[in-house]
Amino acid sequence: MAAPKDKSLPRGTVVVHTTSKQITIRLRVRPLPTAVTEFLDSNVGIVRQLYAERQAKETAKQGVVEDAKEVVDHEDEEAHPQMVDLKSMIDFRAKLQDTFTEAAAQSESWSNVVDKIAAFGPRRTGPNILVDIAGSCEKFLQDEQQAKQSESDSPDEPPRSDTLTAKDFSDKVLYAFQLAMAQGPLCSEPCQGLAVFLEEVTVAATPEDESSSKDIHGRLTGEVIKTVRDSIRQGFLDWSPRLLLAMYSCEIQASRRFGAGLTRFAAEVLGRVYGVITRRRGRIVSESLKEGTPFFTILSVLPVAESFGFSEDIRKRTSGAASPQLVFQGFEMLDEDPFWVPFTEDELEDLGELADKEN
């Protein structure tokens, strides 16, 4: 992993100002523990349900009758058909807290994180979280009793109506977080396994001779969204991110002939199958011979990007003796730095300054 870009700050920490220098934002991007990422990824349905209930309560307060099912996008339901046996927000909070507690044993940064989660992303249900330490956003997993308690703990003196505060830009910060998670810095693909800590949001005082706070708020809206989105991407790049490849689970059945030349034929078929899989950056998982049958079974994994024309290539190379079956398995990390450039003399001589020459 490369050194932090700013050695005076912890890795992933970004301090930026908006274009008008009126708002200063400090945030920190950290990778989520693997157990937390897997838990959130497997509980997309319950997060979607909690968001629908929250939206229904907000619309009910405004006197608008709206079905909660119409609020939530249903495009991901086929991808996550299994609903988890979590009946309420309390159960979900407890299970998520237990998962974070295990991670807190290794790092204190994950203690009391659940109470400060302001949003999930991308699309409000993904395996990324926005942790509001600055106290400028509404907490997502906060029940009514905790909300009333936080309101009672706040100062009784209300701020002036003509003064902008950090809470006035809370929805802009949440929107920028969703944009950054939906289109990451690598190939504009969605992000996974990130925690964004919003540490501080400072709004400079407005001179008296300037326009009203409503006009200033409208002007700062675009600046805040762009600044927060770019800051999250910059903090993400500080951790040397990697791409995740979509993978197929490939089961190949290869037949053999009985009689003379059996061993030679089987070795020839398997050799050609291995050659096709290796050439397409696949990996052999296991191979077995079904007793009493003339079939070999080969299990492998293959990148989805390399699967086009794979079945035809296998049948052509083996003269129809092998037939594959592809099933989507998930994602695997491509452990190669996308920003790597050659720097040694041998690498510069073989690959060039931009590594754009064939070796």
Secondary structure, 3 states (H helix, E strand, C coil): CCCCCCCCCCCCEEEEECCCCCEEEEEEEEECCHHHHHHHHHCHHHHHHHHHHHHHHHHHHCCCCCCHHHCCCCCCCCCCCCCCCCCCHHHHHHHHHHHHHHHHCCCHHHCCCHHHEEEEECCCCCCEEEEECCCCCCCCCCCHHHHHHHHHHCCCCCCCCCCCCHHHHHHHHHHHHHHHHHCCCCCCCCCCCEEEEEEEEEECCCCCCCCCHHHHHHHHHHHHHHHHHHHHHHHHHCCCCCEEEEEEEEEEEEECCCCCCHHHHHHHHHHHHHHHHHHCCCEEEEEEECCCCCEEEEEEEEEHHHCCCHHHHHHHHCCCCEEEEEEEEEEEEECCCCCCCCCCHHHHHHHCCCCCCCC
